[in-house]
Amino acid sequence: MSSFVYVVGRTSHIADSRCPETSSTILGVFEDEEEAYRHAAEGQLRYIEEMIANMRESDDEDVENDESPRQKVARIKSMESWEEKFDAAIDLLSELLPESMYTPASQFGNKDSEGDAIEGYKQPPEQLPAIAGLIQRNSGTLERLTLVRYRDVPSVALWKSLSQCRKLRRIQVQYGLVSLQDMEAFWEACSKTNELFLDKMDLAIGTDSPTMFLPETFPKLRYRNESIIDKGNPEGLARLHRQQQLEQEQAFRQLSRLTRLRGLDISDPDGRRQSLKFRLKSRGGELDQLESLKRLDWIQFGNAFQDLSENELDWMIGHWPKFVGLHGKYHEDES
């Protein structure tokens, strides 16, 4: 039995390896398909129930004798198989989410259709279960696949996803991360296509990586733009760290000149990355440079996770007279 790839969404928009309990997505590769469906369905239903809990009462009431969302969830839970529950949860999610945020399953056809296209992984993290389910469901007919911002997903799942799709003609991967251990299988999975686009790909290698180099020419490669993250090269890591530190220093130095600044929003609209590190210099940050922002009222982190200690919070209160607070996730300890 081939491995089944699934993704379970959570409500948090934060994804950081240091606090996995708040990750926006959890992905697993299972040999037992029923177990994978169980994990996927349970995660999807949890997210839907939280969505319903935040809905206005009028949105959850019966409309012309139709089922309310809560009644639909109860009916889904009573279904016999986890695969049925997962499919029904995907359909319910498509009803609840605004059209602008969700690509309906109907656009992807079904197993009987002649060719399919899924241009997914651009959607909010909570919709990844539906997209992963669609890939699995349409793997026999899928011809075009676009994977964008796949960086939070283990690369073993990337090539397994591609391997399941036997009729793929075009693959586009943007902002992806592939470990060197999985590169050979990744190239093999891509070799069936007519067109391959790799944009902003990172290749993670380490001391335990096999000796292997990317082919300089790949017959079906149409576009290529990747960088190497060498986890096993101390000099390379040190150079990368110095470059990142310099960028932080420059950014905070420029911010320090904005002495009339009253509000600062550093949310990352494209992903769930930590960008500027609002930590004191003693903890590897550059917060000390912002002492000049005497008019600053608030900071919005949004989905740009921060790891602040009480020292940083005390510093902000002590140096910014008008400061009223932070908005967003700034520490994994909710207290």
C-alpha positions in Angstrom: 0.0 0.0 0.0 1.4 3.4 -0.9 1.9 6.0 1.8 -0.9 8.4 2.3 0.0 12.1 2.7 -2.3 14.2 4.8 -2.3 17.7 6.4 -4.2 18.7 9.5 -5.0 22.4 10.0 -5.1 24.2 13.3 -6.6 27.6 14.2 -3.3 29.3 15.1 -1.6 31.3 12.3 1.8 30.7 14.0 4.2 28.1 12.8 7.5 27.9 14.6 9.6 24.9 15.2 10.2 25.9 18.8 6.5 25.7 19.8 5.0 22.9 17.7 1.8 23.0 19.8 0.8 26.2 18.0 1.8 25.1 14.5 -0.7 26.0 11.8 -0.1 22.7 10.0 0.8 19.2 11.0 1.7 16.7 8.3 2.2 13.0 8.5 3.1 10.2 6.1 1.3 6.9 7.0 1.3 3.4 5.6 -2.2 2.9 7.2 -4.6 5.0 5.2 -7.5 4.6 7.7 -5.3 6.0 10.5 -4.3 9.0 8.2 -7.9 9.7 7.4 -8.8 9.6 11.1 -6.1 12.2 12.0 -7.1 14.4 9.0 -10.8 14.2 9.7 -10.5 14.9 13.5 -8.3 17.9 12.8 -10.6 19.3 10.1 -13.7 18.9 12.3 -11.9 20.6 15.3 -11.2 23.6 13.1 -14.8 23.7 11.7 -16.2 23.5 15.2 -14.0 26.5 16.3 -15.2 28.4 13.2 -18.8 27.7 14.1 -18.2 28.8 17.7 -17.1 32.2 16.4 -20.0 32.6 14.0 -22.9 34.9 14.6 -25.9 33.0 15.9 -27.9 34.0 12.8 -25.3 32.3 10.6 -25.7 29.0 12.4 -29.5 28.9 12.4 -31.6 26.6 10.1 -32.3 28.3 6.8 -35.5 27.1 5.1 -35.4 23.8 6.9 -31.8 23.1 5.8 -29.3 21.8 8.3 -27.3 24.3 10.4 -23.5 23.9 10.4 -23.7 22.4 13.9 -26.2 19.8 12.7 -24.0 19.0 9.7 -21.0 18.4 12.0 -23.1 16.1 14.2 -24.2 14.2 11.0 -20.6 13.9 9.8 -19.4 12.5 13.2 -22.1 9.8 12.9 -20.7 8.5 9.6 -19.1 5.1 9.6 -15.7 5.5 7.9 -13.1 8.2 8.5 -12.7 8.7 4.8 -16.4 9.6 4.6 -16.0 12.0 7.5 -13.0 13.6 5.9 -14.7 14.1 2.5 -17.8 15.5 4.2 -15.7 17.8 6.3 -14.0 19.2 3.2 -17.4 19.9 1.6 -18.6 21.6 4.8 -15.5 23.8 4.9 -16.1 24.9 1.4 -19.5 26.1 2.4 -18.3 28.0 5.5 -15.3 29.8 4.1 -15.8 32.9 1.9 -15.4 32.2 -1.8 -12.4 34.6 -1.9 -10.5 32.3 0.5 -11.4 28.9 -0.8 -11.1 27.1 -4.1 -14.2 24.8 -4.3 -13.6 21.1 -4.8 -15.9 21.2 -7.9 -13.1 23.1 -9.8 -10.9 20.1 -9.4 -13.3 17.6 -11.0 -13.4 14.1 -9.7 -11.7 10.7 -10.3 -13.7 10.2 -13.5 -12.7 13.5 -15.1 -10.1 13.6 -17.8 -7.3 15.5 -16.2 -7.3 17.9 -13.2 -5.4 20.9 -12.0 -4.8 21.8 -8.4 -3.1 25.1 -7.8 -3.1 24.9 -4.0 -1.0 25.6 -1.0 -1.5 29.3 -1.6 -4.6 29.1 0.6 -4.7 29.8 4.4 -3.1 27.0 6.5 -6.5 25.8 7.7 -7.5 24.8 4.2 -4.4 22.5 3.7 -6.4 19.4 4.8 -8.8 20.0 1.9 -6.1 20.5 -0.6 -4.1 17.4 0.6 -7.3 15.4 0.4 -8.0 16.6 -3.2 -4.5 15.6 -4.2 -5.0 12.1 -2.8 -8.6 11.9 -4.3 -7.5 13.0 -7.8 -4.1 11.4 -7.9 -5.2 9.2 -10.8 -6.1 12.1 -13.1 -4.2 15.1 -11.8 -2.1 16.7 -14.6 -1.0 20.1 -13.2 0.1 20.8 -9.7 1.3 24.0 -8.1 2.8 23.8 -4.6 3.4 27.3 -3.1 5.0 27.8 0.4 5.5 24.2 1.1 8.4 25.0 3.4 6.7 23.9 6.6 6.0 20.4 5.2 8.7 17.6 5.5 10.2 17.1 2.1 9.5 13.3 2.3 5.9 14.3 2.0 6.6 16.5 -1.1 8.0 13.7 -3.2 5.4 11.2 -1.9 2.7 13.7 -2.9 4.2 13.9 -6.4 4.7 10.2 -6.7 1.0 9.5 -6.1 0.0 11.5 -9.2 0.7 9.2 -12.1 -0.4 11.6 -14.9 1.3 14.8 -13.9 2.5 16.9 -16.8 3.4 20.1 -15.1 4.8 20.8 -11.6 5.5 24.2 -10.1 7.1 24.4 -6.7 7.7 27.8 -5.1 9.2 28.6 -1.7 9.8 24.9 -1.0 12.4 23.1 1.2 13.8 19.8 0.2 16.4 17.9 2.2 19.3 16.3 0.3 18.2 12.9 1.6 15.0 13.3 -0.4 16.4 14.9 -3.5 16.9 11.7 -5.5 13.3 10.7 -4.9 12.2 14.2 -5.6 13.9 14.3 -9.0 12.5 10.9 -9.8 9.0 12.0 -8.9 9.4 15.1 -11.2 10.9 13.2 -14.1 7.4 12.1 -15.3 6.4 15.7 -16.1 6.7 17.7 -19.3 7.3 21.0 -17.4 9.0 21.6 -14.1 9.3 25.0 -12.4 11.4 25.4 -9.3 11.3 28.9 -7.8 13.0 30.0 -4.6 13.7 26.4 -3.6 15.9 25.7 -0.6 18.0 22.5 -0.4 18.8 21.5 3.2 22.0 19.5 3.6 23.8 18.3 6.7 26.5 16.1 8.0 24.4 13.0 7.6 23.5 13.8 4.0 24.6 11.5 1.2 27.1 12.6 -1.3 25.0 14.0 -4.1 24.9 17.0 -6.3 22.0 18.6 -8.2 22.2 18.0 -11.9 23.3 21.0 -13.8 20.9 20.2 -16.6 17.5 18.5 -16.1 15.7 17.7 -19.3 12.3 19.0 -18.3 13.4 21.8 -16.1 11.9 25.1 -17.4 12.9 27.4 -14.5 15.3 27.1 -11.7 16.1 29.3 -8.7 17.3 27.6 -5.6 19.7 28.2 -2.7 21.7 25.8 -0.6 21.3 25.7 3.2 24.3 23.7 4.4 23.6 22.6 7.9 26.9 20.7 8.1 29.2 23.5 7.3 30.1 25.6 10.4 31.7 28.3 8.3 28.7 28.6 6.0 26.3 28.8 9.0 28.5 31.4 10.7 28.5 33.5 7.5 24.7 33.2 7.2 24.3 34.2 10.8 26.5 37.3 10.4 24.5 38.3 7.3 21.2 37.9 9.2 22.5 39.8 12.1 23.7 42.6 9.9 20.2 42.8 8.3 18.6 43.0 11.7 21.0 45.8 12.8 20.3 47.8 9.7 16.5 47.4 10.0 16.4 48.5 13.6 18.8 51.4 12.9 16.3 52.7 10.3 13.4 52.2 12.6 15.2 54.2 15.3 15.1 57.2 13.1 11.3 57.3 12.9 11.0 59.2 16.2 7.3 60.2 15.4 6.2 56.6 15.0 3.1 55.8 17.0 2.3 52.3 15.7 4.4 49.5 14.2 3.0 46.5 12.4 5.5 43.8 11.4 3.0 41.1 10.5 4.2 38.8 7.7 1.3 38.8 5.1 2.8 35.9 3.1 3.8 33.4 5.7 4.3 32.6 9.4 7.9 33.6 9.8 9.7 35.5 12.6 11.1 38.6 10.9 12.5 41.3 13.1 13.6 40.0 16.5 12.4 42.3 19.2 14.9 41.0 21.7 17.6 42.9 23.7 21.1 42.8 22.4 22.0 40.5 25.3 19.7 37.9 23.8 20.7 38.3 20.2 18.4 41.1 19.2 18.5 44.8 18.5 15.6 46.2 20.6 18.0 48.5 22.4 18.3 50.7 19.3 14.6 51.7 19.5 15.0 53.8 22.7 14.3 56.9 20.6 10.7 55.9 19.8 9.1 57.8 22.6 5.7 58.2 20.9 5.2 54.5 20.1 1.8 53.3 21.3 1.6 49.7 20.1 3.3 46.9 18.1 1.4 44.4 16.0 3.2 41.1 15.5 0.3 39.2 13.7 1.7 35.9 12.4 5.3 36.9 12.9 6.0 34.9 16.0 8.3 36.5 18.6 10.1 35.0 21.6 10.1 37.8 24.2 11.1 37.5 27.8 10.0 39.7 30.8 13.2 41.6 30.3 12.1 42.8 26.8 8.6 43.7 28.1 10.1 45.6 31.1 12.4 47.5 28.7 9.5 48.5 26.4 7.5 49.8 29.4 10.5 51.7 30.8 11.6 53.3 27.5 8.4 54.0 25.7 6.2 56.3 27.9 3.1 56.1 25.7 3.3 52.3 25.1 0.1 50.4 25.8 0.8 46.9 24.5 1.6 44.2 22.0 -0.8 42.5 19.6 -0.1 39.0 18.4 1.8 35.9 19.5 5.0 37.0 21.4 5.8 34.0 23.6 4.9 30.3 23.5 3.8 30.6 27.2 0.3 32.1 27.0 0.6 33.3 30.6 
